[in-house]
Amino acid sequence: MLLFFLHFLRDFVGVKIPMVFTYYSTRMTFAALTSFVITIIFGKFFIKKLYEWKIGDRVRSEHCPLLSELHHNKNDTPTMGGILILFSLLLSLFLWMDLKSSFTLLLLFTTVSIGALGASDDYFKLRYKSTKGLSGKQKFGLQVLISSIIALYLLWPPFSEALHIGNWFIPPHAKEEMTLKLLSTKGYMSLFFVPFFKEPVLHLHGWALIGMGVFFVFIITGSSNAVNLTDGLDGLATGTVLMAASAFALIAFISNNIDLARYLHILYIEGSGEIAIYLSALAGACLGFLWYNGHPAQVFMGDTGSLTLGAILGVSAVLLKRELLLGIIGGIFVLEALSVMLQVGSYRLRNKKRIFLCSPLHHHFEYKGWPESKVVLRFWIIGLLLAIIGIATLKFQ
């Protein structure tokens, strides 16, 4: 909205405006600061209201009885704090993003739709005083539906052909002269990239795009659920999402700069700076939320936050064609999700034998005697290292 207002003043009123406010780097910075400040300012009031409305969380203990003892002081801690994150995020985006951008609209759809799903799940947990909320099939089915709509939109020709892509590379016959050639094409969603490789390893056409659509659904739904599983200790999911969002914001910014993209020999995606702004605002909101969510937590984000933040990361990775890179940068989420799948599989196939003392993985280390704060801190360190490694892959190709 602010961008529209500035252009209106310049083009129709004739007012000279400082163009610095239209730069992606400036808007990224202010988007992060705005969402951070809003979260800090409204956080205390919001938490107070949650206490008044008795919107408290209950510790799950069916499969890990020791959790009731370890986390007994967490019972009745306010939940649905994801509303605060999304409120700060959306307000910041309203100010600093180009609301006409296809990237913006798609990420907004993701935020609102998955956010509504997560809020519904939290609501049913509170209404029926249960830890389950929506059934697993209901929640997963709605996630797949929303992800399928996004995938269809991305692969639908009127949208995919409207996106511009520039792929810088050195042709084999011109390596000696080191001349660079810019390939312009349409429909870049059909390309498939692998970390450490400069060129796409696949370029799908026709019916093969169905497979790409299924892959998109897997990435978005998987990312959403993986972050949800990570959200089990004070500040764990918030901090790791902060790192992952910051890393992808930098990648989106680089992908939007034709000179940087040429230097690093990566995909140039016109307009991806809007993704960078979106993720910067998300990082700012997470940093502000961490003020209240750090140990001992005053509020939990709930499914309203965790499902939505994971989906935003998944959609961003798809839009930037860095789907597999999400597995590196978001390695903590992958490990948490894998620990649950391995635990469930072992329990069912090996006569109720478990691999871990408790899953997700962070609870396993709690069972081994690690203090909660130490588990979170060490996972943050690993998450930071993975984010750095993920960014470094852009250079080492």
Secondary structure, DSSP 4 states (H G I P E B T S, - for coil): -HHHHHHHIIIII-----GGGGSHHHHHHHHHHHHHHHHHHHHHHHHHHHHHTT-B-----SS-THHHHHTGGGTT-B--THHHHHHHHHHHHHHHS-TT-HHHHHHHHHHHHHHHHHHHHHHHHHHTT-S--S-HHHHHHHHHHHHHHHHHHHHSHHHHTTS-EEEEE--GGGTTTT--EEEEES-GGGEE--TT-SS-SEE--GGGHHHHHHHHHHHHHHHHHHHHHHTTSTTHHHHHHHHHHHHHHHHHHHHH-HHHHHHHT-EEETTTHHHHHHHHHHHHHHHHHHHHHSSSPS---HHHHHHHHHHHHHHHHHHTT-HHHHHHHTHHHHHHHHHHHHHHHHHHHTTS--SSSSSSHHHHHHHTT--HHHHHHHHHHHHHHHHHHHHHTTT--
